[in-house]
Amino acid sequence: MNTKLDLSSLEGAIKALQTSIDVYRKYDKDDADLSESLRSGVIQNFEVAYELCWKFMKRWLEININPDIVSGVTRKEFYRIAGENKLIADVEKWWAFHDGRNRTSHVYDGAVADDVLETAFQFLPHAKTFVSLLEQKL
């Protein structure tokens, strides 16, 4: 029973992340205030895109596999199930993205913010692949 999901919000969030990363990479690195502001924008867009990715995974699994398949499971188990159902290719990477998302509440620390920024850069291609895989399954 394959139900069509409206992916427009997910696609928009990933596009916003791509745009914020592109802008961040172009900025004048000598301007500390601009750098911090753009870094914050990338991190915020990462948070939104990450949250939508796992929520769409959850919806797809509940609709197409079993409504209770992810009820009460840990996030690691959740991503293992998503991997088994060919929604993601690299389960361990998604664990790392989850850890990065959890660290976003500590972005007041410059080193943590830089780590999360790097996580956002790594996340983008995986998020795009997830959308492609999801579209193939719809």
N, C-alpha and C positions, 0 to 999 in steps of 0.2 A: 504494500500500500504506500506508494510514493506520493507525498503531498508536496505541492509547490510552496517553497518559502520565498518571500519577497526579500531579496538580498540587497536592496537599494541602500538601506542604512549601513550595512556592513561594507559595501563597496565605497560608500561615501566616507566612512571612517578611515578606510585604508588609503583612499585618495588624499584625505587630509593629512594623514601621517606622511605619505610620500611627499606632499607639497612642503610640509614643515621641515622635513629632512633636507629637501633640495634647497630651501631658503637658508637653513642653518649652515649648510656646506658652502654657500656663496658669501656669507657675511664677512665684514671686516673684523678679523680676529683680534685686532688691537683695541676694540671697543668692548670693555668688560661688561658694561650694562646691557648692551645689545646682545652680547654672547649669552649672558645669563637669561635674558628674556626669551631668546630664540630656543635655548636649551629647554627652558620650561615649557615652551609650546610643543616641542617634539615629545617631551615626556607626557604631557597631557594628551596629545593625540595617540601616543602609544597606549596609555591607559584605556582610552575609549575603544580603540581598535582591538586591543586584547580582550576586553570585557565582551564586546560583541562577538568576537570569534568563538569564545568558549560557550557563549549563550546559544549561538547558532548551531554549534556542534551538539549541544545538549538537546535542542529542539529536534534536530534531524534524527538523533538516536532515539528519542522518545517517540517520534512519529513513525519512523521506519523500522525500528528494531523491537522496542518494548517500552511502554510508557514508564515502567519502573526501573529500567536498566541502570540508570545513574543515581537513583535515589539512595542517599546516605553514603555514597562512596567518597573516598578521599580524592583530591585533585589528581594525584599520581595515578590512581586506579581509573579515574575518569579518562585521562589521556591515553592510558593503555587500551581502554575500550574503544576510544576514538581511532587509535592506531589499528586495532584489530578489524575495524570496520572501514579501513582505508580512507578515513577523513584527513589523517595526517600521516606523514612519512617518518618523522623523527620524534618519537615520544619524549625522549630525554631533553631535546631542545625545548619542547613545550613546557616541561617541568621547570627549566631554567627561565623561560619567559614568565611563568607564574611567579617564581621567586623574584624576578625583576619587578613585576607588577606590585608585589607585596612591599617592595622596598621604596616605592614611589612616595610613601608617606614620610620618608626620611630625606627628601630631596633638599632640605635646608643644609645638609652636609654636602659640600662640594664634591668630595670623592665619591660619595654614594650617587649623587646626581650624574656624575660622569659615567659611572658604571651602568646606571639605568639608561643613559643616553646610548651607550654602546649596545645594550640589550635591545633598545628600540631599533637601531640600525640593523641588527641581526634578525629581528622579528619580521620586518617588512617583507622580505621574500617568502618567508614561511606563511605569512598571512595571505599573500597573493596566491600561493600554491593551494592553500586551504580553500579559498574561494573558487579556484579553478576545479578542484576535486569535488567540491560541493555542487557546483553548476553541472558537472558531468553526471552527478547522481540525481539531479532533479528531473 
